[in-house]
Amino acid sequence: MDPDDRPPSAVAVPGVLIFAALLHALGLGELSLILLGGTFHEMGHCLAAWLGGRWSIFIPFGFALWGGSRSPVIALLFFCGLAGAAWACLRERCYGAVLACAALAGGLAYLGFAASEAEWEMWAVFAGCAGELILSAALVLGFYYRLPRVVRWDFWRYPLMFIAAIAFVESFLRWRNMDPELRAVVFGDAVNASRESGNDMVRLVNDHRWTAAGLIRAYRGIGLSCGAAIAAHCLWFLAKPAPAAASREAA
C-alpha cells in the first residue's frame, strides 16, 4: 500500500486533544498558545490579505506583514495558485482538499472583488483570532484526509496535527471561559499578552462597531463550530472499522 493511502490512526487526534486539555489543566496552556497560537494568528491575517488581493509576508512563529491597496494581479496570482492546487488534488482524488480550495476561491471572490475597503479591513483584522481557531482546526481535520503525494502528508500530518490540536484547544478554552462582560478584552489583557492582539480588538471596537461581548460571542461560536466538526470526525473514524478488520468480516 502506498504510504499516502494508509488510513491515519483513529486514536491520534483524540489522544492529542486529551493531552492538550491536560496542559491547560496544569496551567501550561497559555505558554503553548504564546508559542503556537501566534503562528495561526498571523496566518489568519495573511490569508485574509491574500484573499483580498493585498500583499502579505508571513514569517513562521508569529510575525507577518500585510496591507496595501487591492491589486488584481495579486488576486489573479492567488486564484491561479488555488486552481493549480485544486487540479493537483483532483487528479489524485484528494476531494477534501478540493473542497478547501473551492471555499478559499469563494472567499477570494468576496474579499477580493465584492467587499468594500472597510469590509475587507474589518475581516482582515478579525481573521487574526479567527485564524487561531479556524486554521488550527483545519489542520486537525486535514489529518483525516489525503493530499497529493508530493506533500508527503503521510509523515507531516502527525507533527502538524499535534501542533494544531494544542493551539486549537487552548484558543477554544480561552474564548469559551471568557466572561462576555469582561471589558479587558478590548485592550487585549484577556486575549493575548501580545500588543498585536490587543490592537486587533481595539480596532474592531473603535473602527468597526464591534463590542467586547460581541467579539467574545463571535469567536466562541467559531470555536464551537470547529470543535463540533473535529468531534464528529473523531467519532466517525473511531466507529469506522479498520480496513483489515473490515476485510476479515467480509471474508
N, C-alpha and C positions, 0 to 999 in steps of 0.2 A: 504494500500500500504506500502511495506517495505520502511523505510527511505532512503536506498541507491538507490531505484528505482525512487524516486521522481525527476522530472526534475529540474535542477538548475534554478534560476531566470535569465531570459534573459537580464534584465537590470543591473544586478550586475556588470559585467565586464565593460560595457561602463561607468557606474556611477563612478567606482573606477578610470578608466583611465582619466576621466574628472577631478576628484579630484586631481590626480597626476599631471596633467597639470597645475592646479591652484597652487599647491605647488611650481612648477617650476616657474610660473609667479610671485609668491610672493617672490622668492628668497630663498625658503626653500628646494629646490631640492637637493642642494649639501649636506645639512645635512642629508637628507633621504638616499642619496647614501652612505655617510660615515657609517651610522647606519645599512643599509640593504644591500647595494651593495657588501660590503666586504665579506659577507657570501657567496653570489653566486660566487664571485671571487675565493675564496679559494675552494669552492666546485668544480669549474671547474678544478683547479689544481689537486685536489684529484681524480676526476673521470678519468682524463687523466692518472694519475699514476696507478689506478686500471686496466684500460683498457690495459695499457702497461705491466701488470704483476709486478708492483712495489708496495711496501708497501706505505701506506698513512694513516695518522691520521687526522681526521677533528674535529675541535672544533668549535661549533657554534659562530656566531658573529665575524667572520673574522680572524681565525687563523688556520693554517694547517701545518703539517709536511709531506713531501713527497720526494721520491728519491730512491736510492739504485739501484741495478742491477736487470735485468729481472729475474723473478722467475716463472718457470712453475707451481709451487704449488699455488702461488697467482693467476695466470691466471686461473687455474683449479677451485679454490675455487670461484672466481668471476663468472666463467661460470656456475658452479653449482647453485649459488645463482640466476643468471638470469634465468636458466632453471626452478628452483623451482617457482620463481615469475611468469614466463610465464605460467606454468601449473596451478597455482592457479587462475590466471586471466582468462585463457581459460575455466577453469571449471565453473567459474561464469559469463562467456560471457562478460568479460571486454576487448573487442577486441582492443580498443585504447591502453591500457597498454601492450597488447601482441605485438603490432607493435613497441612500445617503447623498449621493451625487445629485439626484433629482431634487431632493429637499434643498440642497445648497443652491441649485440653479433657481429654484423658486425664490429663495432669499435674495439672490443676485438681481432677479427681475424687479423685486420690490425696492430694495435699498439702493440699487444702482440706477434705477430709471424712474420709478414711480414716487418714491418718498421725497418729501421736501428736504431742504438742508437742515431745518430744525428737527424734523423727524429722524433723519439719519443720525444727527449728533446725539439725540436722546437715546436711540437704540445702541449706538456705539459706546456710550458711557454705561448704559445699563448692562451691556454684554460682558463687562468685567466680572462682576459677581455671578452673573448668569453662567458665564463660561466655567466657573469653578464647579457648578452643578452639572450643566448640560454636557460639556466636553469630557469631563471625567466619567460621567455616566455612559456616554457614547463609547468610550474606550472599554469600559466594563462590558457593555453589551456586545461590542465588537469581538470580545474574546470567544463568543459562541459562533462566529461566522467566519467564512473563508475570505481570503484576499488573494490577489494574484501571486503566483509562486515567487516572483522576483522580490516581493516584500519580505519573504521568509517569516511569514506570520506564525508558522509552526513553532518558532522559537520566541519571537518578540511578543507574542500575545501574553505570555506569562509575566515577564517583568513589567510590561506596560499596564496590564490589568492590576497587578499588585500596587503600583504607584497610584493609579487612578482610583481604585477602590478605597484606599486610605484617605485620599484627598476628598472623595465624594462623601464618605461617612462623616468626616469632621465638619465639612461645609454644611451638609444636611442637618446635622445635630445642632450646629450653631444657630441656623435660622429657625429650626423647629422649637428650640428652647428660648428664643429671644422674646422678651416682653413687647407686645405691639405698642405699648405706650412709652417705650424706652427712647427718650429723645436723644440720647447719646449716639444713636445710630447715625444721626445726621452728620456728626463730626468724626465718625469712624471709630470711636472708642469701643463700641461693641461689635464692630465689623471686622476690623483687622488693625494690627498695630502700624501698618504702613500708611504713610501720608497719602499715597495714591488712592487707596480705597476710600479714605476719608474724603478726599477731593471728589471722588465719584459721587458719593452720597450728597455732598454739598451742592454739586452742580445739578443733580437730578431734582433736588428740592428747590433750589433757588432759581434755576433757569427753566425747568420743565414741569413745574407744578406738581411734583410728587410730594407725598407726605412720608414721614418716617414709618408710620403704621402701614401705609400703602405699599411701601417698599418691602417691609417685612412680609406682608401677606403675599406679594407677588413672588418673591424669592422662595418663600415657604411652599407656595403652590407648585412652582417649578420643581423644587426638591421632592415633593410628594409624588408628582407625576413621574419623575425619573426613577425614584425609589420603587414605585409600583411596577414600572417596566422591568427593572432589574429583578425584583421579587418574582414576577411572572416567568422570566427566563430561567431563574434558578429552579423554580418548582417544576417547570416543564422538562428541563433536562435531567433533574433528579428522578422524575417519574418515568422518563423515557428509558426503555431497556437498552443496554449496551448492545452493539452490533453482534458480538459473539453470542450473547445470551439470546438475542432475537433469532439468530441462525439456528441455535440448538432447539429453540421452541418450534421453529418451522420444520426442522427435521423430525 
